[in-house]
Amino acid sequence: MASMVKPLLKSVREYKKPALITPFFMLLEALCECLMPFFMAQMISAIDVEGIEANQALNEIFKYGGILLVLAIFSMLSGGLAGKYAATASCGFAKNLRHDLFYRVQKFSFSNVDKFSTSSLVTRLTTDVTNVQQSFQMCLRIVVRVPLQFLFAIIMSFTINPRLAWIFLAIVPFLAVIIIMIMRFVMPFFRRIFKKYDALNNSVQENVGGVRVVKSFVREDYETKKFEKAAAEVRDDFTRAEKVLALNNPMMTFFINFASILISAFAAYAIIDKTHWAAFDGFGKGELSALISYGIQMLSSLMMFSMIFVMLSMSLESARRISEVLTEQSDIVSPEKGVTEVKDGSIRFNGVSFKYAKSAKQYALSDINLTINSGETVGILGGTGSSKTTLIQLIPRLYDATEGEVQVGGINVKDYDLDALRKEVSVVLQKNVLFSGTIKENLRWGDENASDEEIERVCKLAQADEFIRSFPDGYDTYIEQGGTNVSGGQKQRLCIARALLRKPKVLVLDDSTSAVDTKTDALIRHAFQEEIPNTTKIIIAQRVSSVEHADKILILDGGKIVACGNHEQLMQTSEIYREIYEAQTKGKNQEEKGGEA
């Protein structure tokens, strides 16, 4: 447990002071509450004397009443300050914890991210952090108060009458057994609940993210039933756990009342017949009242402890899930004193093989040997699942090669500072992502200090300037979350412009013009040749026309390079390339003939 909680406590940081002050005020509050029954007993004993005059009794009432009032005020102030500092510490702790989780996720490599689903990470950043925050606040207040109150109540009970105090202590083991049995039964439910929370969030995420597909296929009812099923599973497990936890309060109340009845019976009999109860000499109504109060405090502390245990048991699973993320070490890190300058855009693969997991039996890439000169344009073709994307992800170290070596600018990519390498290798991924904000704000991801003139230049290269200016707000047009208010082709061109703004030495387009027409695709490729001739360009495409004029074309099949050369060479030596070319050319010719007819 210590290894699980320790990473979380690092997030307390600047809130250590209020976190340490809270227990101090809780100590004062517990002390005041334990002194109050003692002085109450003194007041009852002082006025419960035969022949005491009214004025003298009234003086005793004012005397002890004043002390009780002071203790009550002091207890209230201590409790209020403890609540204030506990709230400050717990809210600050939660803020830091969310920051640390998000920061850790940002540092993950692709292989690290693959271990956690998106819905699971969302649950950990929200529900799990909230559970841990509540438990942290409870620990600062109640967890500190409960043992102190229990200890003070025991000491005061034995001070008043040791024999009767043992009745309370005799009940403690029974209560402890009940708490342990309840917790052992409900913990498995809580473990399952959080996994089902992930499934519930995943259902929501998929439905909201794919709402257009859902509606176009009229699958609203199906998605509703799927969500209801996930929600019902969470409800069922929570219900089972709560049914068991519901036994906690009545069991605790029963033992508290039982102990109070026993003490009242023994004490009342002793007060009436003191001749047979020498040990109760001097034991009166005040002492009985105080003893019952301390007994209730003692057993109430155990009841509160059981409630804390319930909350902690829930948050323990949350803490474990958060700790998993915080302790997850990125597979890819910058070396100490890594190289910070990329000489040029040359790329070399030396005997590279790659698999996504060490335990995987099959390699995604096998024995890749390839040399790309700086400034060359390289096209990559291959069927679905031929590992085209995997190949290019090794260049900016989004993944690390399992075997062999990848070089950029004549240096092993593992020797580069990660930020320096990735600034010089811009990748427009297959799945284009735009963020909420204006077009300018999205483009400045490539260079936050870019001028308006630079932004317009790269947009012209990416054939995006024309459609941007057609918007009423031009470059200040607001992009909705996920880029839902622009078309797929417009989104692709904006992502290409964003990558160009970085002025990289290597530009990788992973099927990034699939949503644009062939004319626009040709204009983009022509602009690249004219405007960025010294940048190494790697183009993954499905259309032969997109890579036909490349200096070098690779054909991948089954994770291996089965052919390499320019268009003319491959037409003569590669049957796969020839079949792809002829199939696409034939289809194009048929379309043209159909149009003429």
C-alpha positions, 0 to 999 in steps of 0.5 A: 500500500505504501508504494501505491500511496507514496506517488500520490502524496508527492502531489501535496507539494505547496499544500503541506502547511494546511495539511499539517495544521489540520490535525493540530486543530482536530487534536484540540477539538477532540480534547475539548469534546473529551473534557466536556463530559468530565466537567459535566460530571463535576457539575452534576456531582457538585449540585447533587449533594444533600442540603446544598443551598440554591445559591451555592448550587447556582454558583456551581452551575455558572462555574461549570457552565462557563467552563463548558461554554468556553470548551464548546466555543473552542471546540467549534472554532477548532473544528471550523479551522480544521475544516477550512484547512482540510478543504484547502489542502484536499482541493489543492491536492486534487488540482496537483494530482490532475496536473501530474496525471495529465503531465504524465500522460503527455510524456507517454510514448505511443506504447505507453498510451496503448496500455490505457484506454481513453475512457480509462484515463478520463475516469482516472482524471475525474472520478478516481481523483475525486474519490482520492480527494474526499478520502484525503480530506477525511484522513486529515480530519476524521482519521486523525480525530477518531483515534485521538477521541477513542484514546482520550475516551478510554483514558477518561473512562478508566479514570472514572471507573476501570471496572465499568470501562472494561465493558466498552473495551470488551465490545471493541473486538466484536466491532473490529471483526464486523468491520473486517468481514464487511470490508473483505466482502465489498472490496471485490465489488469496488474493483469491478465497479471501476472497471465497469465505470471505464466501460460506461465512459467508453460507451459515452465517448464512442456514442458522442464521438461517432454521433453522425455514424449512429444517426446515419445508420439509425442505431440510436436505440442500439446505443441506448440499450448498450449504455443502459446495460453498462449503467445497469452493471455499475448499479448492480455492483453498487447495490450489492456493495451498499446492501452489505455496507448498510449492515454497518450502522445498525450493527454498530448502533446495537453494540453501542446501545447494548454497552450503554444498557450494561453500564447503566444497569451495573452503575444504577445497582451499585449506586443503590446498593453501595454496601456490596459494591465497594469498588463504586465508592464515590460513584454517583450520577455525575460519574455515570453520566460521564462514563456513558458519554465516554462510552458513546464517544468510544464506540462512536469513534469505531462507527466513524472508523468503519465509515472511513474504512468504507470510503477508504476502501473505495478510494483505495482502488482509485488510488491504485489506478491513479498510481498505475499512471503516475508510476508508468515510465515512458518507454521513450525518453531523451538521453542525457545531453542528447543531440539538439541539432539535426544536421539534415533530412537524410534517413537510414534504416539499418536492419530494423525490425519492430513488434508492438510488445515484447511478448508478441510472436510476430514482427510488424516490421522485419529486416528493413534496410533503407537509405533516403537522401536529404531532400528526396521525395519518397512514396510508400505503397502497400495494402492495409496492414502492411505496416506503412504507418508503423515504418514512419513512426520510427523516424520521430521515435513515436516508437523505438525499433525492437532491433536495428537502428534508425538514423536521421541526419547520420545520427541514431534517433535514440541519441537525439533530444526528443524535442529537438528531433520531433521539431525537425520531423513533422508528421501529418498522421493518418487521423487528422486532429484539429483543436477548438480555437481559431484557424490561426491558433490551430496553425500556430501549433507548428510555430507559436511565433509565426507571423500572419504572412508565414501562416498565409504562405504555408496555407497557399502551399497546402492549397488551404488559403482559398477556402479559408478566405471564403469563410466570413472570418477568414483566418479567425474562423473558429474551429469547433471541437474535433474540426466538425465545422470543416470538411475532411479535405479542408481538415487535411490541408490545414494539418499539412499547413500546420506541419509546414509552418514548423519548417522541418527537415523531414515532412511525413504525410501519412495518407494525408491527401486521401480526402482531397481531389486528384487536382488539389493533390497534384497542386500540393505535391508541385508546391512542395517541389517548388517551395521546399526542395531541401526538405525530405518528403515521405508520402504514404498513399493509396493512389499511385498518382500521389507518388508516381513522380517520387524519387523513390517508391517503396512497396511494403507487404507483410511488414517487409520492403518487397520492391524499391525504385522509381516509377519506371523501374517498378513498372518493369520489376515489380508485379505488385506495383504494376497491378496497382498502377494498371488497376487504378489507370484502368478505372480512371480511363473508364471514368473518362470514357463514361464522362465523354459518352 
